[in-house]
Amino acid sequence: MRPQLSQKQIFGIPFAVMIITVVGLLSALIGDGWWDAVSWAALGLPVLFYLFFIGRRQSS
């Protein structure tokens, strides 16, 4: 039987990804220059997570 997970364990990483995505969206709206770099990095992170976990799933 699997141990019970707390809400922090279940929703911790998705919440962090949500916060990073919101930071990316806001930085894209705020300005240019290094703000664009922040937005690209922050909005690229969920895509990298997706590719990583899809690749890990197919190799199993």
mmCIF file as gemmi writes it, N, C-alpha and C atoms, coordinates in Angstrom:
data_model
loop_
_atom_site.group_PDB
_atom_site.id
_atom_site.type_symbol
_atom_site.label_atom_id
_atom_site.label_alt_id
_atom_site.label_comp_id
_atom_site.label_asym_id
_atom_site.label_entity_id
_atom_site.label_seq_id
_atom_site.pdbx_PDB_ins_code
_atom_site.Cartn_x
_atom_site.Cartn_y
_atom_site.Cartn_z
_atom_site.occupancy
_atom_site.B_iso_or_equiv
_atom_site.pdbx_formal_charge
_atom_site.auth_seq_id
_atom_site.auth_asym_id
_atom_site.pdbx_PDB_model_num
ATOM 1 N N . MET Axp A 1 ? 0.838 -1.17 0 1 0 ? 1 A 1
ATOM 2 C CA . MET Axp A 1 ? 0 0 0 1 0 ? 1 A 1
ATOM 3 C C . MET Axp A 1 ? 0.893 1.247 0 1 0 ? 1 A 1
ATOM 4 N N . ARG Axp A 2 ? 0.516 2.238 -0.784 1 0 ? 2 A 1
ATOM 5 C CA . ARG Axp A 2 ? 1.288 3.471 -0.874 1 0 ? 2 A 1
ATOM 6 C C . ARG Axp A 2 ? 1.04 4.347 0.35 1 0 ? 2 A 1
ATOM 7 N N . PRO Axp A 3 ? 2.089 5.038 0.794 1 0 ? 3 A 1
ATOM 8 C CA . PRO Axp A 3 ? 1.884 5.959 1.916 1 0 ? 3 A 1
ATOM 9 C C . PRO Axp A 3 ? 1.074 7.177 1.47 1 0 ? 3 A 1
ATOM 10 N N . GLN Axp A 4 ? 0.349 7.751 2.397 1 0 ? 4 A 1
ATOM 11 C CA . GLN Axp A 4 ? -0.445 8.94 2.104 1 0 ? 4 A 1
ATOM 12 C C . GLN Axp A 4 ? 0.495 10.129 1.89 1 0 ? 4 A 1
ATOM 13 N N . LEU Axp A 5 ? 0.24 10.898 0.851 1 0 ? 5 A 1
ATOM 14 C CA . LEU Axp A 5 ? 1.034 12.085 0.571 1 0 ? 5 A 1
ATOM 15 C C . LEU Axp A 5 ? 0.285 13.322 1.059 1 0 ? 5 A 1
ATOM 16 N N . SER Axp A 6 ? 1.042 14.274 1.559 1 0 ? 6 A 1
ATOM 17 C CA . SER Axp A 6 ? 0.421 15.526 1.997 1 0 ? 6 A 1
ATOM 18 C C . SER Axp A 6 ? 0.119 16.399 0.78 1 0 ? 6 A 1
ATOM 19 N N . GLN Axp A 7 ? -0.695 17.416 0.987 1 0 ? 7 A 1
ATOM 20 C CA . GLN Axp A 7 ? -1.012 18.332 -0.111 1 0 ? 7 A 1
ATOM 21 C C . GLN Axp A 7 ? 0.234 19.058 -0.593 1 0 ? 7 A 1
ATOM 22 N N . LYS Axp A 8 ? 1.154 19.344 0.31 1 0 ? 8 A 1
ATOM 23 C CA . LYS Axp A 8 ? 2.403 20 -0.069 1 0 ? 8 A 1
ATOM 24 C C . LYS Axp A 8 ? 3.212 19.105 -1 1 0 ? 8 A 1
ATOM 25 N N . GLN Axp A 9 ? 3.243 17.811 -0.73 1 0 ? 9 A 1
ATOM 26 C CA . GLN Axp A 9 ? 3.971 16.88 -1.583 1 0 ? 9 A 1
ATOM 27 C C . GLN Axp A 9 ? 3.302 16.717 -2.943 1 0 ? 9 A 1
ATOM 28 N N . ILE Axp A 10 ? 2.001 16.795 -2.985 1 0 ? 10 A 1
ATOM 29 C CA . ILE Axp A 10 ? 1.268 16.609 -4.239 1 0 ? 10 A 1
ATOM 30 C C . ILE Axp A 10 ? 1.317 17.869 -5.094 1 0 ? 10 A 1
ATOM 31 N N . PHE Axp A 11 ? 1.073 19.014 -4.493 1 0 ? 11 A 1
ATOM 32 C CA . PHE Axp A 11 ? 0.914 20.253 -5.255 1 0 ? 11 A 1
ATOM 33 C C . PHE Axp A 11 ? 2.122 21.182 -5.203 1 0 ? 11 A 1
ATOM 34 N N . GLY Axp A 12 ? 3.196 20.789 -4.545 1 0 ? 12 A 1
ATOM 35 C CA . GLY Axp A 12 ? 4.355 21.675 -4.392 1 0 ? 12 A 1
ATOM 36 C C . GLY Axp A 12 ? 5.009 22.053 -5.71 1 0 ? 12 A 1
ATOM 37 N N . ILE Axp A 13 ? 5.379 21.066 -6.507 1 0 ? 13 A 1
ATOM 38 C CA . ILE Axp A 13 ? 6.049 21.331 -7.783 1 0 ? 13 A 1
ATOM 39 C C . ILE Axp A 13 ? 5.107 22.014 -8.777 1 0 ? 13 A 1
ATOM 40 N N . PRO Axp A 14 ? 3.869 21.546 -8.963 1 0 ? 14 A 1
ATOM 41 C CA . PRO Axp A 14 ? 2.978 22.277 -9.878 1 0 ? 14 A 1
ATOM 42 C C . PRO Axp A 14 ? 2.751 23.732 -9.461 1 0 ? 14 A 1
ATOM 43 N N . PHE Axp A 15 ? 2.689 23.999 -8.17 1 0 ? 15 A 1
ATOM 44 C CA . PHE Axp A 15 ? 2.52 25.376 -7.705 1 0 ? 15 A 1
ATOM 45 C C . PHE Axp A 15 ? 3.749 26.211 -8.042 1 0 ? 15 A 1
ATOM 46 N N . ALA Axp A 16 ? 4.936 25.638 -7.857 1 0 ? 16 A 1
ATOM 47 C CA . ALA Axp A 16 ? 6.171 26.357 -8.195 1 0 ? 16 A 1
ATOM 48 C C . ALA Axp A 16 ? 6.244 26.646 -9.69 1 0 ? 16 A 1
ATOM 49 N N . VAL Axp A 17 ? 5.842 25.682 -10.519 1 0 ? 17 A 1
ATOM 50 C CA . VAL Axp A 17 ? 5.827 25.896 -11.97 1 0 ? 17 A 1
ATOM 51 C C . VAL Axp A 17 ? 4.825 26.99 -12.323 1 0 ? 17 A 1
ATOM 52 N N . MET Axp A 18 ? 3.692 27.014 -11.644 1 0 ? 18 A 1
ATOM 53 C CA . MET Axp A 18 ? 2.698 28.063 -11.889 1 0 ? 18 A 1
ATOM 54 C C . MET Axp A 18 ? 3.264 29.441 -11.556 1 0 ? 18 A 1
ATOM 55 N N . ILE Axp A 19 ? 3.943 29.563 -10.431 1 0 ? 19 A 1
ATOM 56 C CA . ILE Axp A 19 ? 4.521 30.848 -10.028 1 0 ? 19 A 1
ATOM 57 C C . ILE Axp A 19 ? 5.572 31.295 -11.041 1 0 ? 19 A 1
ATOM 58 N N . ILE Axp A 20 ? 6.43 30.37 -11.477 1 0 ? 20 A 1
ATOM 59 C CA . ILE Axp A 20 ? 7.46 30.706 -12.463 1 0 ? 20 A 1
ATOM 60 C C . ILE Axp A 20 ? 6.826 31.125 -13.783 1 0 ? 20 A 1
ATOM 61 N N . THR Axp A 21 ? 5.744 30.468 -14.182 1 0 ? 21 A 1
ATOM 62 C CA . THR Axp A 21 ? 5.049 30.823 -15.419 1 0 ? 21 A 1
ATOM 63 C C . THR Axp A 21 ? 4.421 32.206 -15.315 1 0 ? 21 A 1
ATOM 64 N N . VAL Axp A 22 ? 3.823 32.522 -14.183 1 0 ? 22 A 1
ATOM 65 C CA . VAL Axp A 22 ? 3.237 33.854 -13.989 1 0 ? 22 A 1
ATOM 66 C C . VAL Axp A 22 ? 4.331 34.92 -14.033 1 0 ? 22 A 1
ATOM 67 N N . VAL Axp A 23 ? 5.475 34.642 -13.426 1 0 ? 23 A 1
ATOM 68 C CA . VAL Axp A 23 ? 6.602 35.578 -13.493 1 0 ? 23 A 1
ATOM 69 C C . VAL Axp A 23 ? 7.028 35.779 -14.944 1 0 ? 23 A 1
ATOM 70 N N . GLY Axp A 24 ? 7.062 34.699 -15.718 1 0 ? 24 A 1
ATOM 71 C CA . GLY Axp A 24 ? 7.417 34.812 -17.129 1 0 ? 24 A 1
ATOM 72 C C . GLY Axp A 24 ? 6.422 35.638 -17.92 1 0 ? 24 A 1
ATOM 73 N N . LEU Axp A 25 ? 5.147 35.427 -17.676 1 0 ? 25 A 1
ATOM 74 C CA . LEU Axp A 25 ? 4.123 36.204 -18.381 1 0 ? 25 A 1
ATOM 75 C C . LEU Axp A 25 ? 4.183 37.683 -18.009 1 0 ? 25 A 1
ATOM 76 N N . LEU Axp A 26 ? 4.345 37.958 -16.733 1 0 ? 26 A 1
ATOM 77 C CA . LEU Axp A 26 ? 4.424 39.354 -16.3 1 0 ? 26 A 1
ATOM 78 C C . LEU Axp A 26 ? 5.682 40.034 -16.822 1 0 ? 26 A 1
ATOM 79 N N . SER Axp A 27 ? 6.803 39.33 -16.824 1 0 ? 27 A 1
ATOM 80 C CA . SER Axp A 27 ? 8.036 39.939 -17.325 1 0 ? 27 A 1
ATOM 81 C C . SER Axp A 27 ? 7.955 40.202 -18.823 1 0 ? 27 A 1
ATOM 82 N N . ALA Axp A 28 ? 7.199 39.393 -19.552 1 0 ? 28 A 1
ATOM 83 C CA . ALA Axp A 28 ? 7.01 39.649 -20.98 1 0 ? 28 A 1
ATOM 84 C C . ALA Axp A 28 ? 6.179 40.908 -21.199 1 0 ? 28 A 1
ATOM 85 N N . LEU Axp A 29 ? 5.28 41.197 -20.283 1 0 ? 29 A 1
ATOM 86 C CA . LEU Axp A 29 ? 4.447 42.391 -20.415 1 0 ? 29 A 1
ATOM 87 C C . LEU Axp A 29 ? 5.129 43.659 -19.903 1 0 ? 29 A 1
ATOM 88 N N . ILE Axp A 30 ? 6.031 43.509 -18.952 1 0 ? 30 A 1
ATOM 89 C CA . ILE Axp A 30 ? 6.611 44.671 -18.275 1 0 ? 30 A 1
ATOM 90 C C . ILE Axp A 30 ? 7.589 45.44 -19.155 1 0 ? 30 A 1
ATOM 91 N N . GLY Axp A 31 ? 8.526 44.745 -19.791 1 0 ? 31 A 1
ATOM 92 C CA . GLY Axp A 31 ? 9.531 45.512 -20.512 1 0 ? 31 A 1
ATOM 93 C C . GLY Axp A 31 ? 10.304 44.703 -21.526 1 0 ? 31 A 1
ATOM 94 N N . ASP Axp A 32 ? 11.363 45.336 -22.02 1 0 ? 32 A 1
ATOM 95 C CA . ASP Axp A 32 ? 12.234 44.727 -23.02 1 0 ? 32 A 1
ATOM 96 C C . ASP Axp A 32 ? 13.612 44.491 -22.42 1 0 ? 32 A 1
ATOM 97 N N . GLY Axp A 33 ? 14.497 43.983 -23.261 1 0 ? 33 A 1
ATOM 98 C CA . GLY Axp A 33 ? 15.869 43.746 -22.811 1 0 ? 33 A 1
ATOM 99 C C . GLY Axp A 33 ? 15.95 42.49 -21.969 1 0 ? 33 A 1
ATOM 100 N N . TRP Axp A 34 ? 16.462 42.653 -20.753 1 0 ? 34 A 1
ATOM 101 C CA . TRP Axp A 34 ? 16.632 41.469 -19.907 1 0 ? 34 A 1
ATOM 102 C C . TRP Axp A 34 ? 15.295 40.907 -19.445 1 0 ? 34 A 1
ATOM 103 N N . TRP Axp A 35 ? 14.235 41.707 -19.483 1 0 ? 35 A 1
ATOM 104 C CA . TRP Axp A 35 ? 12.9 41.187 -19.162 1 0 ? 35 A 1
ATOM 105 C C . TRP Axp A 35 ? 12.506 40.096 -20.156 1 0 ? 35 A 1
ATOM 106 N N . ASP Axp A 36 ? 12.892 40.291 -21.419 1 0 ? 36 A 1
ATOM 107 C CA . ASP Axp A 36 ? 12.603 39.267 -22.43 1 0 ? 36 A 1
ATOM 108 C C . ASP Axp A 36 ? 13.33 37.963 -22.119 1 0 ? 36 A 1
ATOM 109 N N . ALA Axp A 37 ? 14.571 38.073 -21.659 1 0 ? 37 A 1
ATOM 110 C CA . ALA Axp A 37 ? 15.335 36.872 -21.3 1 0 ? 37 A 1
ATOM 111 C C . ALA Axp A 37 ? 14.679 36.143 -20.132 1 0 ? 37 A 1
ATOM 112 N N . VAL Axp A 38 ? 14.209 36.906 -19.158 1 0 ? 38 A 1
ATOM 113 C CA . VAL Axp A 38 ? 13.511 36.302 -18.011 1 0 ? 38 A 1
ATOM 114 C C . VAL Axp A 38 ? 12.251 35.597 -18.48 1 0 ? 38 A 1
ATOM 115 N N . SER Axp A 39 ? 11.503 36.238 -19.365 1 0 ? 39 A 1
ATOM 116 C CA . SER Axp A 39 ? 10.251 35.623 -19.827 1 0 ? 39 A 1
ATOM 117 C C . SER Axp A 39 ? 10.518 34.363 -20.639 1 0 ? 39 A 1
ATOM 118 N N . TRP Axp A 40 ? 11.531 34.386 -21.511 1 0 ? 40 A 1
ATOM 119 C CA . TRP Axp A 40 ? 11.85 33.185 -22.292 1 0 ? 40 A 1
ATOM 120 C C . TRP Axp A 40 ? 12.257 32.028 -21.379 1 0 ? 40 A 1
ATOM 121 N N . ALA Axp A 41 ? 13.09 32.317 -20.398 1 0 ? 41 A 1
ATOM 122 C CA . ALA Axp A 41 ? 13.535 31.256 -19.487 1 0 ? 41 A 1
ATOM 123 C C . ALA Axp A 41 ? 12.371 30.714 -18.661 1 0 ? 41 A 1
ATOM 124 N N . ALA Axp A 42 ? 11.559 31.616 -18.136 1 0 ? 42 A 1
ATOM 125 C CA . ALA Axp A 42 ? 10.452 31.187 -17.276 1 0 ? 42 A 1
ATOM 126 C C . ALA Axp A 42 ? 9.377 30.45 -18.064 1 0 ? 42 A 1
ATOM 127 N N . LEU Axp A 43 ? 9.097 30.889 -19.285 1 0 ? 43 A 1
ATOM 128 C CA . LEU Axp A 43 ? 8.059 30.227 -20.077 1 0 ? 43 A 1
ATOM 129 C C . LEU Axp A 43 ? 8.578 28.966 -20.765 1 0 ? 43 A 1
ATOM 130 N N . GLY Axp A 44 ? 9.88 28.829 -20.876 1 0 ? 44 A 1
ATOM 131 C CA . GLY Axp A 44 ? 10.451 27.614 -21.447 1 0 ? 44 A 1
ATOM 132 C C . GLY Axp A 44 ? 10.534 26.468 -20.45 1 0 ? 44 A 1
ATOM 133 N N . LEU Axp A 45 ? 10.524 26.793 -19.175 1 0 ? 45 A 1
ATOM 134 C CA . LEU Axp A 45 ? 10.651 25.759 -18.142 1 0 ? 45 A 1
ATOM 135 C C . LEU Axp A 45 ? 9.535 24.713 -18.184 1 0 ? 45 A 1
ATOM 136 N N . PRO Axp A 46 ? 8.257 25.082 -18.274 1 0 ? 46 A 1
ATOM 137 C CA . PRO Axp A 46 ? 7.214 24.052 -18.357 1 0 ? 46 A 1
ATOM 138 C C . PRO Axp A 46 ? 7.351 23.167 -19.597 1 0 ? 46 A 1
ATOM 139 N N . VAL Axp A 47 ? 7.819 23.75 -20.7 1 0 ? 47 A 1
ATOM 140 C CA . VAL Axp A 47 ? 8.028 22.957 -21.919 1 0 ? 47 A 1
ATOM 141 C C . VAL Axp A 47 ? 9.143 21.939 -21.689 1 0 ? 47 A 1
ATOM 142 N N . LEU Axp A 48 ? 10.218 22.357 -21.037 1 0 ? 48 A 1
ATOM 143 C CA . LEU Axp A 48 ? 11.31 21.425 -20.735 1 0 ? 48 A 1
ATOM 144 C C . LEU Axp A 48 ? 10.853 20.309 -19.795 1 0 ? 48 A 1
ATOM 145 N N . PHE Axp A 49 ? 10.054 20.654 -18.796 1 0 ? 49 A 1
ATOM 146 C CA . PHE Axp A 49 ? 9.496 19.626 -17.911 1 0 ? 49 A 1
ATOM 147 C C . PHE Axp A 49 ? 8.668 18.622 -18.699 1 0 ? 49 A 1
ATOM 148 N N . TYR Axp A 50 ? 7.82 19.13 -19.589 1 0 ? 50 A 1
ATOM 149 C CA . TYR Axp A 50 ? 6.97 18.268 -20.409 1 0 ? 50 A 1
ATOM 150 C C . TYR Axp A 50 ? 7.821 17.319 -21.242 1 0 ? 50 A 1
ATOM 151 N N . LEU Axp A 51 ? 8.81 17.849 -21.942 1 0 ? 51 A 1
ATOM 152 C CA . LEU Axp A 51 ? 9.662 17.011 -22.791 1 0 ? 51 A 1
ATOM 153 C C . LEU Axp A 51 ? 10.437 15.989 -21.968 1 0 ? 51 A 1
ATOM 154 N N . PHE Axp A 52 ? 10.917 16.399 -20.801 1 0 ? 52 A 1
ATOM 155 C CA . PHE Axp A 52 ? 11.66 15.484 -19.942 1 0 ? 52 A 1
ATOM 156 C C . PHE Axp A 52 ? 10.79 14.313 -19.495 1 0 ? 52 A 1
ATOM 157 N N . PHE Axp A 53 ? 9.595 14.606 -19.022 1 0 ? 53 A 1
ATOM 158 C CA . PHE Axp A 53 ? 8.743 13.543 -18.496 1 0 ? 53 A 1
ATOM 159 C C . PHE Axp A 53 ? 8.145 12.677 -19.597 1 0 ? 53 A 1
ATOM 160 N N . ILE Axp A 54 ? 7.875 13.241 -20.774 1 0 ? 54 A 1
ATOM 161 C CA . ILE Axp A 54 ? 7.419 12.424 -21.901 1 0 ? 54 A 1
ATOM 162 C C . ILE Axp A 54 ? 8.539 11.493 -22.349 1 0 ? 54 A 1
ATOM 163 N N . GLY Axp A 55 ? 9.754 12.012 -22.43 1 0 ? 55 A 1
ATOM 164 C CA . GLY Axp A 55 ? 10.898 11.173 -22.802 1 0 ? 55 A 1
ATOM 165 C C . GLY Axp A 55 ? 11.165 10.084 -21.785 1 0 ? 55 A 1
ATOM 166 N N . ARG Axp A 56 ? 11.026 10.405 -20.517 1 0 ? 56 A 1
ATOM 167 C CA . ARG Axp A 56 ? 11.235 9.412 -19.459 1 0 ? 56 A 1
ATOM 168 C C . ARG Axp A 56 ? 10.156 8.339 -19.497 1 0 ? 56 A 1
ATOM 169 N N . ARG Axp A 57 ? 8.943 8.743 -19.841 1 0 ? 57 A 1
ATOM 170 C CA . ARG Axp A 57 ? 7.82 7.801 -19.891 1 0 ? 57 A 1
ATOM 171 C C . ARG Axp A 57 ? 7.982 6.806 -21.038 1 0 ? 57 A 1
ATOM 172 N N . GLN Axp A 58 ? 8.449 7.282 -22.205 1 0 ? 58 A 1
ATOM 173 C CA . GLN Axp A 58 ? 8.591 6.421 -23.371 1 0 ? 58 A 1
ATOM 174 C C . GLN Axp A 58 ? 9.77 5.471 -23.24 1 0 ? 58 A 1
ATOM 175 N N . SER Axp A 59 ? 10.804 5.851 -22.488 1 0 ? 59 A 1
ATOM 176 C CA . SER Axp A 59 ? 11.962 4.976 -22.35 1 0 ? 59 A 1
ATOM 177 C C . SER Axp A 59 ? 11.713 3.849 -21.354 1 0 ? 59 A 1
ATOM 178 N N . SER Axp A 60 ? 10.692 3.959 -20.538 1 0 ? 60 A 1
ATOM 179 C CA . SER Axp A 60 ? 10.394 2.917 -19.537 1 0 ? 60 A 1
ATOM 180 C C . SER Axp A 60 ? 9.696 1.732 -20.15 1 0 ? 60 A 1
